[in-house]
Structures are given as C-alpha cells and as structure tokens.
Amino acid sequence: MSGLPVTLLVVAKAPEPGRAKTRLGATVGDLVAADIAAAALLDTLDAVADTPVAARVVALAGDLDAAAGAAQIRYRLEEFTVIEQRGDGFADRLANAHADSSSGYPVLQIGMDTPQVTSGLLADCARRLLQAPAVLGMARDGGWWALGVQTPGMADCLRTVPMSQSDTGELTLKALHDNGIDPVAVESLADFDIADDIAVVRDACGPDSRFARVARAAGL
C-alpha cells in the first residue's frame, strides 16, 4: 500500500452520443455534448491518478466502445480498477458502487461533472475523511459532488435520496444525519449539466484542461 489509506471512487458514465449529458446535448448537439463529457471524465481521471491514495476505482455505466474519446479513456483506465455499475436507479448504483469498491479502506466518491477538481483538493478531502465519519462536498446546483464514508454500509442511506434534484444535497445530508452520521463539509464546487453551467466550470479549470479546450472550441 502507498499513499493515504483511502479508496478514491469515480462513478462515471461512458460518454456515448445521445446517452451522456442529454440536457446539454439538447442545446449543443449530441456529438458535442459527448465530447465535452469525455473531456470532463479524462480531466477527472487525471486528477484522481495524481492523488496519493491506496486504491483508485471507476464504477462505469454504458458502452465505452460507443463513447467519444474511447481510446483515450481506455488507456487512462489502465491505472484504475474498473467495476460495472449495478442497480435499478442512480441512488442504488451509488450505494452499490461504495460496496463493490471497498477493500477495507474508507471510500471517497466523486462523479465526472467537476473536471476542475485537483489532486490537492482530493487529497485534502481524503485526509479529512480519515479524521471524520464522513465528508460531503456540496455542488452549487443543490446536489453534491463528493461523498466520503468510513464503511460501505454508511452509503446505504443514499438509496432513499432522490437524485438529480435541486435539494439532493440537503436531502443527502438529512439522510446521513438520520442514520447517526455527521459529515464534515468540504469545499463546494460547480458542476455542469446544461450549457449555462459550462462557463463557470470551464473558468475554474487549469490551463491544460481538456474540458476548457473542448468547451471553448464549442463556443461555450
């Protein structure tokens, strides 16, 4: 083992045109939306790969063969343990991903909608998790971008939380509290779902960000 004794889990969806970022695709087209999603995933994987943790896992949904940037994503995933998402809904898939990725370490889970995330921020979240029962990073749209728990069973409360709503973050916090879990708050980040979200995330990205480059090329 090397690095912080934490599993860093990315819950991701293959950036297939017409299946990934459909709300964004309604504005910019399915192919552009998939390219943006692929850039976001690759930037996220770069940050995770540079974070000094004991284990790195990607819980993947969708058909990577049909995805934008498939070759680059496959190459990047060689540094990760890849598991398949399972469950009837997104909340179930999140909780199951925590269980399926656990190797005895606390699990810090993020998505692929915050490509501005850095290895420094992720390492800080991991260190905080080692000193707390849980950590929760709120997203600016009312959701959350990061959840860390000491044991997989602590993520089971997600199964009752409606996802992708403006109050998902608040409801997640309530579900944790209702189960006797008091998470430490970590930095809030903006994520992206629609075209109007892109500029804030783009401007928060580093100069070498794929996301920023692809977004600017799309006029966003």
KOLTI-816336 format. One record per residue (C-alpha): residue in three letters; x, y, z. Coordinates in steps of 0.001 Angstrom, whole numbers, padded with zeros to 6 digits, always signed. Layout:
% KOLTI-816336
ALAXYZ
...
//
This chain:
% KOLTI-816336
MET+000000+000000+000000
SER+001165+003532-000719
GLY-000450+006884-000152
LEU-003385+007725+002067
PRO-005364+004636+003186
VAL-008458+005642+001223
THR-010196+004269-001880
LEU-010952+007052-004363
LEU-014042+006065-006346
VAL-015226+007730-009555
VAL-018817+006973-010574
ALA-018904+007601-014314
LYS-020982+007107-017424
ALA-019453+006283-020791
PRO-019775+009458-022906
GLU-021967+007965-025628
PRO-023591+010475-028001
GLY-027303+010641-027264
ARG-026897+008963-023878
ALA-024461+011184-021997
LYS-025298+014761-020999
THR-028602+014736-022873
ARG-029731+018063-021417
LEU-026546+019659-022703
GLY-026974+017802-025992
ALA-030386+019394-026497
THR-028560+022718-026867
VAL-025218+021878-028456
GLY-025950+018547-030156
ASP-025284+015003-029021
LEU-021783+014726-030502
VAL-020506+017933-028906
ALA-022096+017021-025577
ALA-020361+013628-025686
ASP-017015+015262-026490
ILE-017446+017599-023521
ALA-018380+014688-021263
ALA-015326+012731-022432
ALA-013063+015701-021697
ALA-014599+016046-018230
LEU-014069+012357-017498
LEU-010452+012420-018675
ASP-009629+015522-016625
THR-011238+013897-013591
LEU-009273+010696-014080
ASP-006044+012708-014378
ALA-006707+014367-011023
VAL-007571+011060-009364
ALA-004491+009337-010809
ASP-002297+012076-009305
THR-003883+011798-005853
PRO-001796+009840-003327
VAL-004338+007234-002218
ALA-004127+003490-001699
ALA-006741+002487-004307
ARG-008462+004063-007313
VAL-011704+002622-008687
VAL-014036+003629-011520
ALA-017634+002381-011415
LEU-018641+002628-015066
ALA-022020+002517-016785
GLY-022714+002409-020512
ASP-020909+001180-023606
LEU-017361+002503-023748
ASP-016945+001142-027299
ALA-019598+003622-028474
ALA-018238+006538-026458
ALA-016481+009697-027532
GLY-012783+009530-026707
ALA-012995+005771-026172
ALA-009339+005056-026935
GLN-008035+007750-024594
ILE-010417+006722-021838
ARG-009459+003060-022130
TYR-005782+003973-021930
ARG-006364+006118-018832
LEU-008431+003411-017167
GLU-005452+001057-017232
GLU-004344+002723-013990
PHE-007684+002050-012291
THR-009720-000876-011066
VAL-012876-000764-013206
ILE-016159-002199-011964
GLU-019596-002202-013557
GLN-022363-000160-012008
ARG-025325-002177-010832
GLY-028751-001265-009509
ASP-032180-000169-010682
GLY-031699+003565-010203
PHE-028865+006033-009758
ALA-029200+006079-005967
ASP-028912+002278-005845
ARG-025940+002352-008209
LEU-024142+004847-005990
ALA-024672+002797-002842
ASN-023685-000411-004635
ALA-020544+001220-006030
HIS-019424+002014-002496
ALA-019927-001614-001520
ASP-018312-003027-004653
SER-015236-000781-004479
SER-014490-001290-000815
SER-011232-003001+000036
GLY-011162-002217+003726
TYR-010396+001480+003299
PRO-012773+004407+003692
VAL-014261+005333+000295
LEU-014244+008857-001137
GLN-016625+009003-004105
ILE-016879+011667-006792
GLY-018524+011947-010207
MET-017305+013211-013575
ASP-019105+016572-013614
THR-016415+018572-011788
PRO-013391+018440-014139
GLN-011858+021380-012290
VAL-011145+019119-009298
THR-007459+018843-008405
SER-005356+016157-006805
GLY-004647+018592-003978
LEU-008330+019041-003210
LEU-008982+015301-003405
ALA-006053+014573-001090
ASP-007383+017141+001376
CYS-010832+015505+001262
ALA-009217+012099+001838
ARG-007272+013382+004845
ARG-010432+014884+006312
LEU-012234+011572+005806
LEU-009559+009794+007813
GLN-010403+012061+010767
ALA-014215+012003+010440
PRO-017073+009529+009999
ALA-017902+011044+006595
VAL-017294+014040+004342
LEU-019733+015757+001989
GLY-018930+018270-000722
MET-021938+020220-001925
ALA-022426+021257-005549
ARG-023542+024764-006385
ASP-026715+023495-008078
GLY-028020+021959-004861
GLY-026587+018492-005347
TRP-023257+017157-004135
TRP-020004+016332-005882
ALA-018165+014307-003224
LEU-019180+011849-000538
GLY-016743+010004+001665
VAL-017717+007354+004207
GLN-015748+005203+006605
THR-017663+001997+005760
PRO-019733+000974+002706
GLY-022869+000463+004800
MET-022904+004171+005597
ALA-023693+004867+001936
ASP-026845+002724+002060
CYS-028837+005771+003141
LEU-028378+007108-000400
ARG-030931+004570-001636
THR-033771+006691-000260
VAL-032464+010020-001578
PRO-033955+011428-004820
MET-031035+012200-007116
SER-030502+014991-009646
GLN-032787+017439-007854
SER-032161+020946-006576
ASP-032383+019665-002993
THR-030421+016427-003390
GLY-027530+017761-001320
GLU-029813+018833+001514
LEU-031669+015511+001430
THR-028386+013578+001420
LEU-027202+015491+004468
LYS-030510+014752+006207
ALA-030274+011052+005330
LEU-026775+010892+006798
HIS-027880+012688+009963
ASP-030936+010431+010282
ASN-028553+007474+010306
GLY-026348+008982+013007
ILE-023649+010148+010587
ASP-022333+013699+010942
PRO-020271+014502+007827
VAL-017575+017146+007673
ALA-018222+019680+004924
VAL-015556+020051+002256
GLU-015219+022665-000471
SER-018262+023208-002674
LEU-017792+023070-006451
ALA-019826+023957-009515
ASP-020784+021060-011772
PHE-022308+021026-015244
ASP-025474+019619-016747
ILE-026631+022289-019205
ALA-024957+024829-021464
ASP-025383+027661-018953
ASP-023269+025711-016452
ILE-020245+025377-018694
ALA-018559+028782-018338
VAL-018168+028666-014553
VAL-016683+025172-014639
ARG-014501+025989-017647
ASP-013034+029050-015966
ALA-012264+027047-012819
CYS-010240+024505-014805
GLY-006486+024621-015159
PRO-004747+025902-018284
ASP-004114+022388-019615
SER-007680+021225-019093
ARG-009254+019209-021871
PHE-012654+020381-020676
ALA-011763+024051-021084
ARG-010275+023442-024514
VAL-013263+021450-025814
ALA-015769+023866-024300
ARG-014108+026858-025916
ALA-013955+025057-029248
ALA-017718+024555-028953
GLY-018215+028249-028282
LEU-019156+027692-024633
//
